[in-house]
C-alpha cells in the first residue's frame, strides 16, 4: 500500500507539537513547513500543498508555509491561487529580514 510521504513523516511531528514555538508569521519554520518541502522538491506539488494547507490551519498566516504553498500551487499551474498565496506571504513576511528560497533553511 502506497502512502503519501507527509503521512509517514508526520508521525514524529506529533511528539514535537508540545515543544513548538508560538505560532506567528515570523517564527522559525516548524516541522510541517519543512515536511512540505520534501514532496515539493520530489515533484509532488499536490502533496506539498496538502502539508502546507494543514500547517496553515494550525498556524494561520505562517510565512514559511505560505511561501511553500505559493510554490506548490505554481508547480501545479494554479496561477490565481498561487498569486493569492504569494500576496498573503508578502504581507506576512513584510517586516522579516530574511529572504526565503524554500520553506526551510
N, CA, C and O atoms as CSV, one atom per row, in Angstrom:
chain,resi,resn,atom,element,x,y,z
A,1,UNK,N,N,0.844,-1.177,0.000
A,1,UNK,CA,C,0.000,0.000,0.000
A,1,UNK,C,C,0.888,1.237,0.000
A,1,UNK,O,O,1.753,1.382,0.864
A,2,UNK,N,N,0.680,2.125,-0.958
A,2,UNK,CA,C,1.470,3.348,-1.079
A,2,UNK,C,C,0.806,4.456,-0.270
A,2,UNK,O,O,-0.389,4.713,-0.415
A,3,UNK,N,N,1.602,5.115,0.592
A,3,UNK,CA,C,1.085,6.208,1.405
A,3,UNK,C,C,1.777,7.505,1.019
A,3,UNK,O,O,2.928,7.494,0.583
A,4,UNK,N,N,1.072,8.630,1.180
A,4,UNK,CA,C,1.739,9.907,0.930
A,4,UNK,C,C,2.895,10.090,1.904
A,4,UNK,O,O,2.817,9.678,3.061
A,5,UNK,N,N,3.960,10.708,1.430
A,5,UNK,CA,C,5.152,10.864,2.261
A,5,UNK,C,C,4.862,11.695,3.512
A,5,UNK,O,O,5.415,11.410,4.575
A,6,UNK,N,N,4.007,12.716,3.406
A,6,UNK,CA,C,3.776,13.546,4.589
A,6,UNK,C,C,3.058,12.775,5.692
A,6,UNK,O,O,3.219,13.103,6.868
A,7,UNK,N,N,2.273,11.762,5.343
A,7,UNK,CA,C,1.609,10.962,6.372
A,7,UNK,C,C,2.632,10.158,7.168
A,7,UNK,O,O,2.534,10.056,8.391
A,8,UNK,N,N,3.597,9.598,6.482
A,8,UNK,CA,C,4.618,8.811,7.163
A,8,UNK,C,C,5.551,9.697,7.969
A,8,UNK,O,O,5.931,9.355,9.089
A,9,UNK,N,N,5.917,10.827,7.400
A,9,UNK,CA,C,6.860,11.707,8.083
A,9,UNK,C,C,6.244,12.496,9.228
A,9,UNK,O,O,6.966,12.977,10.101
A,10,UNK,N,N,4.928,12.637,9.239
A,10,UNK,CA,C,4.303,13.460,10.269
A,10,UNK,C,C,4.173,12.758,11.612
A,10,UNK,O,O,3.868,13.406,12.613
A,11,UNK,N,N,4.395,11.456,11.658
A,11,UNK,CA,C,4.285,10.747,12.931
A,11,UNK,C,C,5.174,11.348,14.015
A,11,UNK,O,O,4.675,11.615,15.108
A,12,UNK,N,N,6.478,11.579,13.769
A,12,UNK,CA,C,7.316,12.165,14.808
A,12,UNK,C,C,6.924,13.596,15.145
A,12,UNK,O,O,7.239,14.085,16.230
A,13,UNK,N,N,6.244,14.268,14.233
A,13,UNK,CA,C,5.849,15.651,14.459
A,13,UNK,C,C,4.857,15.753,15.609
A,13,UNK,O,O,4.831,16.762,16.313
A,14,UNK,N,N,4.054,14.737,15.805
A,14,UNK,CA,C,3.085,14.763,16.895
A,14,UNK,C,C,3.770,14.969,18.237
A,14,UNK,O,O,3.268,15.708,19.083
A,15,UNK,N,N,4.891,14.335,18.435
A,15,UNK,CA,C,5.625,14.484,19.687
A,15,UNK,C,C,6.270,15.854,19.793
A,15,UNK,O,O,6.471,16.355,20.899
A,16,UNK,N,N,6.596,16.467,18.670
A,16,UNK,CA,C,7.240,17.773,18.683
A,16,UNK,C,C,6.256,18.911,18.914
A,16,UNK,O,O,6.663,20.020,19.262
A,17,UNK,N,N,4.989,18.653,18.728
A,17,UNK,CA,C,3.989,19.704,18.838
A,17,UNK,C,C,4.013,20.448,20.149
A,17,UNK,O,O,3.822,21.664,20.166
A,18,UNK,N,N,4.241,19.757,21.245
A,18,UNK,CA,C,4.255,20.409,22.554
A,18,UNK,C,C,5.472,21.296,22.727
A,18,UNK,O,O,5.473,22.173,23.591
A,19,UNK,N,N,6.498,21.091,21.935
A,19,UNK,CA,C,7.744,21.859,22.052
A,19,UNK,C,C,7.810,23.008,21.065
A,19,UNK,O,O,8.786,23.758,21.070
A,20,UNK,N,N,6.824,23.168,20.233
A,20,UNK,CA,C,6.873,24.181,19.185
A,20,UNK,C,C,6.789,25.577,19.761
A,20,UNK,O,O,6.188,25.804,20.811
A,21,UNK,N,N,7.405,26.506,19.051
A,21,UNK,CA,C,7.307,27.910,19.417
A,21,UNK,C,C,5.898,28.394,19.129
A,21,UNK,O,O,5.177,27.763,18.356
A,22,UNK,N,N,5.490,29.504,19.737
A,22,UNK,CA,C,4.158,30.040,19.453
A,22,UNK,C,C,4.008,30.316,17.965
A,22,UNK,O,O,4.981,30.643,17.286
A,23,UNK,N,N,2.798,30.184,17.465
A,23,UNK,CA,C,2.593,30.413,16.046
A,23,UNK,C,C,2.717,31.895,15.731
A,23,UNK,O,O,2.565,32.749,16.604
A,24,UNK,N,N,2.990,32.174,14.497
A,24,UNK,CA,C,3.143,33.545,14.029
A,24,UNK,C,C,3.911,33.539,12.728
A,24,UNK,O,O,4.624,32.584,12.420
A,25,UNK,N,N,3.766,34.591,11.979
A,25,UNK,CA,C,4.352,34.635,10.649
A,25,UNK,C,C,5.869,34.584,10.670
A,25,UNK,O,O,6.467,34.065,9.727
A,26,UNK,N,N,6.513,35.100,11.704
A,26,UNK,CA,C,7.958,35.224,11.679
A,26,UNK,C,C,8.686,34.203,12.529
A,26,UNK,O,O,9.914,34.239,12.608
A,27,UNK,N,N,7.969,33.299,13.165
A,27,UNK,CA,C,8.684,32.311,13.959
A,27,UNK,C,C,9.467,31.398,13.024
A,27,UNK,O,O,9.124,31.266,11.850
A,28,UNK,N,N,10.490,30.784,13.530
A,28,UNK,CA,C,11.290,29.885,12.697
A,28,UNK,C,C,10.406,28.786,12.147
A,28,UNK,O,O,9.405,28.415,12.759
A,29,UNK,N,N,10.770,28.278,11.014
A,29,UNK,CA,C,9.984,27.235,10.364
A,29,UNK,C,C,9.717,26.057,11.293
A,29,UNK,O,O,10.611,25.586,11.995
A,30,UNK,N,N,8.502,25.601,11.285
A,30,UNK,CA,C,8.150,24.428,12.069
A,30,UNK,C,C,8.356,23.168,11.257
A,30,UNK,O,O,8.716,23.219,10.081
A,31,UNK,N,N,8.130,22.063,11.883
A,31,UNK,CA,C,8.332,20.773,11.224
A,31,UNK,C,C,7.449,20.610,10.006
A,31,UNK,O,O,7.879,20.033,9.007
A,32,UNK,N,N,6.211,21.110,10.065
A,32,UNK,CA,C,5.298,20.917,8.946
A,32,UNK,C,C,5.750,21.684,7.707
A,32,UNK,O,O,5.617,21.184,6.590
A,33,UNK,N,N,6.282,22.891,7.891
A,33,UNK,CA,C,6.771,23.640,6.735
A,33,UNK,C,C,7.941,22.902,6.099
A,33,UNK,O,O,8.052,22.850,4.874
A,34,UNK,N,N,8.805,22.338,6.915
A,34,UNK,CA,C,9.935,21.563,6.391
A,34,UNK,C,C,9.438,20.289,5.722
A,34,UNK,O,O,9.994,19.875,4.705
A,35,UNK,N,N,8.409,19.663,6.268
A,35,UNK,CA,C,7.865,18.447,5.662
A,35,UNK,C,C,7.244,18.721,4.298
A,35,UNK,O,O,7.256,17.854,3.425
A,36,UNK,N,N,6.709,19.901,4.114
A,36,UNK,CA,C,6.138,20.249,2.823
A,36,UNK,C,C,7.200,20.406,1.751
A,36,UNK,O,O,6.930,20.182,0.571
A,37,UNK,N,N,8.406,20.789,2.151
A,37,UNK,CA,C,9.484,20.991,1.184
A,37,UNK,C,C,9.909,19.682,0.513
A,37,UNK,O,O,10.316,19.685,-0.648
A,38,UNK,N,N,9.817,18.578,1.231
A,38,UNK,CA,C,10.268,17.290,0.673
A,38,UNK,C,C,9.437,16.853,-0.530
A,38,UNK,O,O,10.013,16.566,-1.579
A,39,UNK,N,N,8.114,16.790,-0.426
A,39,UNK,CA,C,7.362,16.385,-1.622
A,39,UNK,C,C,7.449,17.424,-2.742
A,39,UNK,O,O,7.403,17.064,-3.919
A,40,UNK,N,N,7.573,18.701,-2.392
A,40,UNK,CA,C,7.703,19.716,-3.431
A,40,UNK,C,C,8.995,19.505,-4.215
A,40,UNK,O,O,8.993,19.545,-5.445
A,41,UNK,N,N,10.078,19.284,-3.514
A,41,UNK,CA,C,11.360,19.020,-4.168
A,41,UNK,C,C,11.330,17.705,-4.943
A,41,UNK,O,O,12.052,17.544,-5.926
A,42,UNK,N,N,10.495,16.767,-4.500
A,42,UNK,CA,C,10.393,15.470,-5.158
A,42,UNK,C,C,9.398,15.429,-6.300
A,42,UNK,O,O,9.084,14.353,-6.809
A,43,UNK,N,N,8.898,16.586,-6.710
A,43,UNK,CA,C,7.981,16.623,-7.841
A,43,UNK,C,C,6.557,16.228,-7.514
A,43,UNK,O,O,5.807,15.814,-8.398
A,44,UNK,N,N,6.173,16.351,-6.245
A,44,UNK,CA,C,4.808,16.028,-5.817
A,44,UNK,C,C,4.149,17.271,-5.210
A,44,UNK,O,O,3.886,17.306,-4.008
A,45,UNK,N,N,3.879,18.300,-6.044
A,45,UNK,CA,C,3.367,19.562,-5.515
A,45,UNK,C,C,1.981,19.467,-4.883
A,45,UNK,O,O,1.683,20.226,-3.961
A,46,UNK,N,N,1.133,18.566,-5.346
A,46,UNK,CA,C,-0.200,18.431,-4.732
A,46,UNK,C,C,-0.076,17.930,-3.292
A,46,UNK,O,O,-0.813,18.368,-2.408
A,47,UNK,N,N,0.848,17.020,-3.070
A,47,UNK,CA,C,1.097,16.510,-1.726
A,47,UNK,C,C,1.657,17.627,-0.841
A,47,UNK,O,O,1.264,17.763,0.318
A,48,UNK,N,N,2.571,18.421,-1.390
A,48,UNK,CA,C,3.135,19.548,-0.651
A,48,UNK,C,C,2.043,20.552,-0.303
A,48,UNK,O,O,2.014,21.082,0.808
A,49,UNK,N,N,1.151,20.811,-1.243
A,49,UNK,CA,C,0.034,21.734,-0.992
A,49,UNK,C,C,-0.782,21.282,0.222
A,49,UNK,O,O,-1.167,22.099,1.058
A,50,UNK,N,N,-1.040,19.992,0.310
A,50,UNK,CA,C,-1.809,19.458,1.441
A,50,UNK,C,C,-1.070,19.662,2.760
A,50,UNK,O,O,-1.689,20.021,3.761
A,51,UNK,N,N,0.231,19.441,2.776
A,51,UNK,CA,C,1.022,19.614,4.002
A,51,UNK,C,C,0.993,21.077,4.432
A,51,UNK,O,O,0.741,21.380,5.599
A,52,UNK,N,N,1.254,21.992,3.481
A,52,UNK,CA,C,1.243,23.416,3.822
A,52,UNK,C,C,-0.147,23.862,4.265
A,52,UNK,O,O,-0.275,24.654,5.198
A,53,UNK,N,N,-1.181,23.363,3.607
A,53,UNK,CA,C,-2.547,23.708,3.994
A,53,UNK,C,C,-2.866,23.264,5.411
A,53,UNK,O,O,-3.488,24.005,6.173
A,54,UNK,N,N,-2.440,22.052,5.766
A,54,UNK,CA,C,-2.654,21.558,7.127
A,54,UNK,C,C,-1.928,22.431,8.140
A,54,UNK,O,O,-2.476,22.743,9.196
A,55,UNK,N,N,-0.693,22.828,7.825
A,55,UNK,CA,C,0.063,23.675,8.745
A,55,UNK,C,C,-0.602,25.039,8.900
A,55,UNK,O,O,-0.633,25.588,10.001
A,56,UNK,N,N,-1.129,25.583,7.825
A,56,UNK,CA,C,-1.776,26.895,7.905
A,56,UNK,C,C,-3.076,26.858,8.696
A,56,UNK,O,O,-3.503,27.885,9.224
A,57,UNK,N,N,-3.706,25.705,8.788
A,57,UNK,CA,C,-4.886,25.579,9.661
A,57,UNK,C,C,-4.480,25.721,11.121
A,57,UNK,O,O,-5.212,26.304,11.921
A,58,UNK,N,N,-3.307,25.186,11.466
A,58,UNK,CA,C,-2.814,25.260,12.849
A,58,UNK,C,C,-2.052,26.549,13.130
A,58,UNK,O,O,-2.050,27.043,14.257
A,59,UNK,N,N,-1.412,27.086,12.109
A,59,UNK,CA,C,-0.574,28.280,12.248
A,59,UNK,C,C,-0.939,29.279,11.151
A,59,UNK,O,O,-0.194,29.451,10.187
A,60,UNK,N,N,-2.088,29.933,11.305
A,60,UNK,CA,C,-2.556,30.837,10.248
A,60,UNK,C,C,-1.524,31.916,9.902
A,60,UNK,O,O,-0.883,32.496,10.778
A,61,UNK,N,N,-1.391,32.157,8.632
A,61,UNK,CA,C,-0.513,33.188,8.079
A,61,UNK,C,C,0.964,32.980,8.406
A,61,UNK,O,O,1.738,33.937,8.447
A,62,UNK,N,N,1.350,31.724,8.639
A,62,UNK,CA,C,2.763,31.408,8.839
A,62,UNK,C,C,3.491,31.627,7.523
A,62,UNK,O,O,3.175,30.993,6.516
A,63,UNK,N,N,4.466,32.528,7.536
A,63,UNK,CA,C,5.161,32.894,6.312
A,63,UNK,C,C,5.866,31.746,5.625
A,63,UNK,O,O,5.879,31.663,4.397
A,64,UNK,N,N,6.453,30.861,6.411
A,64,UNK,CA,C,7.169,29.715,5.833
A,64,UNK,C,C,6.216,28.834,5.026
A,64,UNK,O,O,6.522,28.434,3.903
A,65,UNK,N,N,5.066,28.540,5.612
A,65,UNK,CA,C,4.106,27.676,4.918
A,65,UNK,C,C,3.427,28.394,3.767
A,65,UNK,O,O,3.112,27.768,2.754
A,66,UNK,N,N,3.192,29.699,3.897
A,66,UNK,CA,C,2.617,30.453,2.781
A,66,UNK,C,C,3.578,30.470,1.590
A,66,UNK,O,O,3.148,30.363,0.442
A,67,UNK,N,N,4.870,30.605,1.865
A,67,UNK,CA,C,5.865,30.582,0.799
A,67,UNK,C,C,5.817,29.234,0.071
A,67,UNK,O,O,5.763,29.189,-1.158
A,68,UNK,N,N,5.837,28.149,0.827
A,68,UNK,CA,C,5.781,26.821,0.230
A,68,UNK,C,C,4.478,26.560,-0.499
A,68,UNK,O,O,4.463,25.946,-1.566
A,69,UNK,N,N,3.382,27.032,0.083
A,69,UNK,CA,C,2.080,26.860,-0.560
A,69,UNK,C,C,2.071,27.551,-1.925
A,69,UNK,O,O,1.613,26.979,-2.914
A,70,UNK,N,N,2.575,28.774,-1.970
A,70,UNK,CA,C,2.617,29.501,-3.248
A,70,UNK,C,C,3.435,28.734,-4.285
A,70,UNK,O,O,3.025,28.631,-5.441
A,71,UNK,N,N,4.589,28.196,-3.882
A,71,UNK,CA,C,5.427,27.442,-4.806
A,71,UNK,C,C,4.736,26.160,-5.272
A,71,UNK,O,O,4.827,25.792,-6.443
A,72,UNK,N,N,4.044,25.479,-4.350
A,72,UNK,CA,C,3.372,24.227,-4.731
A,72,UNK,C,C,2.212,24.504,-5.688
A,72,UNK,O,O,1.967,23.722,-6.607
A,73,UNK,N,N,1.509,25.596,-5.481
A,73,UNK,CA,C,0.411,25.962,-6.383
A,73,UNK,C,C,0.946,26.357,-7.761
A,73,UNK,O,O,0.368,25.991,-8.784
A,74,UNK,N,N,2.049,27.103,-7.781
A,74,UNK,CA,C,2.686,27.458,-9.061
A,74,UNK,C,C,3.073,26.202,-9.840
A,74,UNK,O,O,2.862,26.120,-11.050
A,75,UNK,N,N,3.636,25.235,-9.138
A,75,UNK,CA,C,4.089,23.999,-9.784
A,75,UNK,C,C,2.938,23.201,-10.378
A,75,UNK,O,O,3.141,22.399,-11.290
A,76,UNK,N,N,1.731,23.415,-9.866
A,76,UNK,CA,C,0.551,22.717,-10.384
A,76,UNK,C,C,-0.180,23.528,-11.447
A,76,UNK,O,O,-1.198,23.084,-11.979
A,77,UNK,N,N,0.337,24.713,-11.759
A,77,UNK,CA,C,-0.311,25.557,-12.751
A,77,UNK,C,C,-1.546,26.271,-12.239
A,77,UNK,O,O,-2.376,26.711,-13.035
A,78,UNK,N,N,-1.683,26.396,-10.937
A,78,UNK,CA,C,-2.823,27.083,-10.322
A,78,UNK,C,C,-2.435,28.544,-10.082
A,78,UNK,O,O,-2.218,28.965,-8.946
A,79,UNK,N,N,-2.354,29.307,-11.177
A,79,UNK,CA,C,-1.800,30.660,-11.141
A,79,UNK,C,C,-2.574,31.599,-10.210
A,79,UNK,O,O,-1.957,32.336,-9.441
A,80,UNK,N,N,-3.885,31.589,-10.260
A,80,UNK,CA,C,-4.672,32.513,-9.422
A,80,UNK,C,C,-4.491,32.192,-7.943
A,80,UNK,O,O,-4.287,33.093,-7.130
A,81,UNK,N,N,-4.566,30.915,-7.595
A,81,UNK,CA,C,-4.377,30.518,-6.194
A,81,UNK,C,C,-2.948,30.808,-5.740
A,81,UNK,O,O,-2.729,31.220,-4.601
A,82,UNK,N,N,-1.978,30.595,-6.627
A,82,UNK,CA,C,-0.579,30.877,-6.296
A,82,UNK,C,C,-0.387,32.366,-6.041
A,82,UNK,O,O,0.337,32.745,-5.121
A,83,UNK,N,N,-1.021,33.210,-6.838
A,83,UNK,CA,C,-0.909,34.661,-6.653
A,83,UNK,C,C,-1.517,35.089,-5.317
A,83,UNK,O,O,-0.980,35.967,-4.643
A,84,UNK,N,N,-2.620,34.478,-4.940
A,84,UNK,CA,C,-3.249,34.784,-3.647
A,84,UNK,C,C,-2.335,34.372,-2.504
A,84,UNK,O,O,-2.137,35.136,-1.560
A,85,UNK,N,N,-1.783,33.180,-2.583
A,85,UNK,CA,C,-0.868,32.705,-1.536
A,85,UNK,C,C,0.384,33.574,-1.480
A,85,UNK,O,O,0.892,33.859,-0.396
A,86,UNK,N,N,0.885,33.996,-2.638
A,86,UNK,CA,C,2.067,34.864,-2.688
A,86,UNK,C,C,1.776,36.214,-2.033
A,86,UNK,O,O,2.620,36.743,-1.310
A,87,UNK,N,N,0.604,36.770,-2.276
A,87,UNK,CA,C,0.226,38.040,-1.652
A,87,UNK,C,C,0.123,37.890,-0.135
A,87,UNK,O,O,0.561,38.768,0.609
A,88,UNK,N,N,-0.450,36.788,0.317
A,88,UNK,CA,C,-0.523,36.525,1.766
A,88,UNK,C,C,0.875,36.395,2.349
A,88,UNK,O,O,1.158,36.921,3.424
A,89,UNK,N,N,1.763,35.677,1.622
A,89,UNK,CA,C,3.137,35.528,2.081
A,89,UNK,C,C,3.806,36.896,2.205
A,89,UNK,O,O,4.418,37.193,3.231
A,90,UNK,N,N,3.697,37.725,1.178
A,90,UNK,CA,C,4.352,39.038,1.193
A,90,UNK,C,C,3.862,39.897,2.356
A,90,UNK,O,O,4.643,40.627,2.966
A,91,UNK,N,N,2.582,39.808,2.658
A,91,UNK,CA,C,2.037,40.553,3.796
A,91,UNK,C,C,2.597,40.007,5.108
A,91,UNK,O,O,3.004,40.776,5.979
A,92,UNK,N,N,2.618,38.696,5.246
A,92,UNK,CA,C,3.120,38.070,6.477
A,92,UNK,C,C,4.616,38.310,6.650
A,92,UNK,O,O,5.104,38.403,7.776
A,93,UNK,N,N,5.331,38.410,5.558
A,93,UNK,CA,C,6.794,38.480,5.596
A,93,UNK,C,C,7.314,39.912,5.442
A,93,UNK,O,O,8.523,40.119,5.340
A,94,UNK,N,N,6.427,40.886,5.424
A,94,UNK,CA,C,6.781,42.272,5.111
A,94,UNK,C,C,7.887,42.843,6.008
A,94,UNK,O,O,8.688,43.653,5.543
A,95,UNK,N,N,7.946,42.445,7.259
A,95,UNK,CA,C,8.925,43.010,8.186
A,95,UNK,C,C,10.080,42.062,8.492
A,95,UNK,O,O,10.908,42.341,9.358
A,96,UNK,N,N,10.129,40.962,7.791
A,96,UNK,CA,C,11.193,39.977,8.024
A,96,UNK,C,C,12.507,40.463,7.422
A,96,UNK,O,O,12.513,41.239,6.466
A,97,UNK,N,N,13.613,40.002,7.987
A,97,UNK,CA,C,14.926,40.384,7.463
A,97,UNK,C,C,15.628,39.216,6.778
A,97,UNK,O,O,16.842,39.245,6.574
A,98,UNK,N,N,14.865,38.197,6.428
A,98,UNK,CA,C,15.385,37.009,5.751
A,98,UNK,C,C,14.624,36.844,4.443
A,98,UNK,O,O,13.400,36.976,4.408
A,99,UNK,N,N,15.344,36.558,3.379
A,99,UNK,CA,C,14.722,36.269,2.092
A,99,UNK,C,C,14.671,34.754,1.933
A,99,UNK,O,O,15.692,34.074,2.037
A,100,UNK,N,N,13.483,34.238,1.683
A,100,UNK,CA,C,13.312,32.791,1.578
A,100,UNK,C,C,13.568,32.296,0.162
A,100,UNK,O,O,13.270,32.980,-0.817
A,101,UNK,N,N,14.119,31.106,0.073
A,101,UNK,CA,C,14.247,30.410,-1.202
A,101,UNK,C,C,13.570,29.046,-1.126
A,101,UNK,O,O,13.443,28.349,-2.133
A,102,UNK,N,N,13.138,28.673,0.074
A,102,UNK,CA,C,12.417,27.418,0.334
A,102,UNK,C,C,11.673,27.583,1.649
A,102,UNK,O,O,11.870,28.571,2.356
A,103,UNK,N,N,10.818,26.620,1.980
A,103,UNK,CA,C,10.053,26.698,3.234
A,103,UNK,C,C,10.828,26.106,4.400
A,103,UNK,O,O,10.255,25.787,5.442
A,104,UNK,N,N,12.126,25.962,4.218
A,104,UNK,CA,C,13.014,25.506,5.290
A,104,UNK,C,C,14.396,26.049,4.997
A,104,UNK,O,O,14.704,26.414,3.862
A,105,UNK,N,N,15.229,26.102,6.026
A,105,UNK,CA,C,16.625,26.532,5.830
A,105,UNK,C,C,17.427,25.407,5.257
A,105,UNK,O,O,18.625,25.562,5.017
